[in-house]
């Protein structure tokens, strides 16, 4: 199995849902199809917790921006 590639998706208030979910689904599918690649996808925001997208749906940010340093 290949090296884990860390993918960070930034969420913020009123983000377009597709801008977060689209890449998330792409990397999830890529990981299923290409067994030699592994992706660890994380949603981050200014603070961990629920972030409201422009549609009103909440996205859970699991880490804050400070944790990336």
C-alpha positions in Angstrom: 0.0 0.0 0.0 1.3 3.5 -0.9 2.1 6.5 1.2 -0.8 8.4 2.8 -1.5 11.7 1.0 -3.0 14.3 3.3 -5.8 16.4 1.7 -7.1 19.4 3.5 -10.5 20.9 2.6 -11.2 24.4 4.0 -14.7 25.2 5.2 -16.0 28.6 6.2 -19.4 30.1 6.8 -21.5 30.2 3.7 -19.1 28.0 1.7 -20.7 26.5 -1.4 -21.3 22.9 -0.4 -20.1 21.5 -3.7 -16.7 23.1 -3.1 -16.1 20.9 -0.1 -18.1 17.8 -0.9 -17.0 17.6 -4.6 -13.3 17.2 -3.8 -14.1 14.9 -0.8 -16.0 12.5 -3.1 -13.3 12.7 -5.7 -10.6 11.6 -3.3 -12.8 8.9 -1.8 -13.5 7.5 -5.2 -9.8 7.7 -6.2 -8.8 5.8 -3.1 -11.2 3.0 -4.0 -10.1 2.8 -7.7 -6.3 3.3 -7.3 -5.3 0.8 -4.5 -1.7 2.1 -4.7 -2.8 5.5 -3.4 -4.2 6.4 0.0 -5.8 9.7 0.9 -6.5 11.1 4.4 -9.1 13.8 3.8 -9.8 16.4 6.5 -12.2 19.3 6.8 -10.7 22.2 8.6 -12.0 25.7 9.6 -11.1 28.6 11.7 -12.4 26.5 14.7 -13.5 22.9 14.8 -17.2 22.3 14.8 -20.2 22.8 12.6 -19.9 25.3 9.7 -23.0 26.4 7.8 -22.8 26.1 4.0 -24.7 28.6 1.8 -27.5 26.0 1.5 -27.9 25.9 5.3 -26.5 22.4 5.6 -23.8 22.0 8.3 -20.4 20.6 7.6 -18.3 19.3 10.5 -14.8 20.7 10.6 -12.6 18.2 12.6 -9.6 20.5 13.0 -8.7 24.2 13.1 -6.3 26.1 10.9 -3.7 26.2 13.7 -3.4 22.4 13.7 -1.9 22.5 10.2 1.4 24.1 11.2 
